[in-house]
Amino acid sequence: MLFQRALLDGLADGSITLTFRRWRRPGALPGSRHRTAIGVIAIDTVEQVADVTEDEARRAGHPSRAALLAELDRYGDGPIYRIALRHAGADPRVELRQRADLDAADLAELRRRLARFDAASRHGAWTVATLRLIAERPGVRAEDLAASVGREKLPFKVDVRKLKELGLTESLEIGYRLSPRGEALLRKL
């Protein structure tokens, strides 16, 4: 589920508690969580509704019911779903990225996970080489990094996301950089 910046800002300050979508079938699940630019968003309920009230439109960040319906009409005429959502805290990867004090257990677990990624790869071992590449070229576009190692951009980005999940890299406005945790790991490798 994609979230526009205005919605994220309203969730962060508590002024928005609902959003509406036109979907042929629900595009979000109650109980799911989504990482966003403001942290984790929790989806509490997803319900198909026949209509929207003025109060619900305001709780979704729109000035009126008419404005909300006009926005929804841009996306076709499918059923309307009301999604109750909330800001559920910081992205846990942010804290993880800062944990650079790797003890023996942390190091063993990271090595195990990297080895598993490498073993499952169709293009060979890539994890340490990618960490080194990002360390050497922070802020470089993913497309340029991928091309420099003979890879396609999208599969390269998928691999970098795996490193991000381990708290080893951070996305920048353009490109990536190693997190303090990633730098510590690279020194120990």
N, C-alpha and C positions, 0 to 999 in steps of 0.2 A: 504494500500500500504506500503510495507516494503522499508526502505531506508538503504543502507549500509553506514558505517561510512565515507568512502572516499567521497561519494556523499554529505553527510551532511556537511562535512568540506568544500567542494567546494561551497555549497550553502551559508554557513555562510560567506565565504570570497568573494563571488560574482563571483568566477571563473567558476562556473557551473550554467547554466540557463536552461538546458534541460536534460531529461533522456529518454530512450527508453525501451519499453517492448514488448514482444511477448505475445499477449493475443488473445483468441478466440473472446472475446468481451471486450470492455473497462473496465478496473479495477479501474478507477478513474474518478471522475466527475469534469469538469471545475467549478471553484468557490469553490471547497471543500478546507478544511483546515485540516491539520494533525499535531498533537503534536508529537514532536520528542525530542531527546536528546539535540538539539541545539535551540529548541523553536518551533514556529509554521511555517509550510511550507504551502504556498498557491499554489494550482494547478490553473494555468491560462487557459491553453488550453490542450485538448487531441484530437489528430488527427491521423487517420490511414494514413500511408504514404507508397508509393511504393518503396522509396529509401531513403538513408541517404547520406548527403554530408560530405566532409572532415571537413568543418567548423562546422557542427552540431555535428559531433563526438567529436571534440575538446571542444565544448560548453557543451558536456555531460561528460567531464573529461577523454576521451579516447585519446590515442596518435594518432590514425588514424581511418579512416572509417573501414578498415579491422579488426582492433582490436575490435571495437564495434560490427561489424557483427559476429565475432567469438564468442564474449560473448553472444550475442543474440541467436546464433545457439545452445548454450548449453540448451536452454529452448524450443526446438522444432522448428516447422516450421510455426507457426501461423502468422497472420498478425502483422506487426510492427506498434506500436503506438509511436508517438512523444508527449512527455508531457513537456510543458513549465511550469516551477515552480520557486519559489523564496522563500527566507527566509522572513517571514512576521512579525518577532518580537519575543519577549520573550513569553514563555508559561505563560498565565495569572495566572495559579495556583501558580507559583513561588512567585509572589507578594502577592497573597492571603494568602499563608502559613505563611508569615511574619507578617500579620495583627493580632496581639495578643490582641489588645486593643478592646475587645468585649464590645460594649454598649448593652443596654437592647434590642434594635431592632435586633442586630446581634445574641444575645443569644436566643431570641425568635424564630428567623428564623432557627437557627441551631437545636434547640430542636424540632421544627416542622418537619424539614427534617429527623432527626434521628427517630422520632416517626413514620413517614411515612414509612421509610425503615423497621423498626421493624414490623409494622402492615402488610406489604406486604410479609414478610418473611414466608417461609414454615417451617423454623426451629426455630421460635420464636424470641424473642428480642435478638439482637446480637450486636447492635452498640456500646453501652457503654462498654459492656464486651470486645469487640474487641479493642476499644481504650485503655482500661486498660491493656489488654494483651500485646499490642504493647509497651505501656509505661513501663511495667515491663520487657519486653524481647526484647529490640531493637536489630536489627541486626541478629535476629534468622530467619532461613529459613522458608518460608511460609508453607512448608510441615510439619515442626516440630510444628509451631504454630497451624496449623489446627488440627494436631493429638492430641495436648494437650487439645483441646476442643471437640474432637470426631467428627471432620468434615473432609470432603474430601478437598484436596489442591485446586483444580480449583474453586469450588464454594466459598471457603474462599477468594481466590485472587480476585474474582469478587466483593465480599463485600468490601474488603479493597480498591479496585479501587473507589467504591462509596464514601468512606471516603476521598480518595485522591481528588476527584472532588470538595469536599467541602473545600479543603485546610487544612485538619486535619492531614494527614499523608504524609510521603515522602518515596519513594522507595530508598533503599540503594543498593549497589552492591550485598549484600546478605540481605534479609529481609527488614524491614521497621523501621521507627521511627516516633514519633509524631512530627509534626511541632510546631513552637511556638504557632500558632493558636489552634492546637489540645491540646497542654498542657494547654493553657488558658481555653479552653472549659472544659477540664476534671477537672480542679480546681473548676470551677463554678458549675459543676454537683455534 
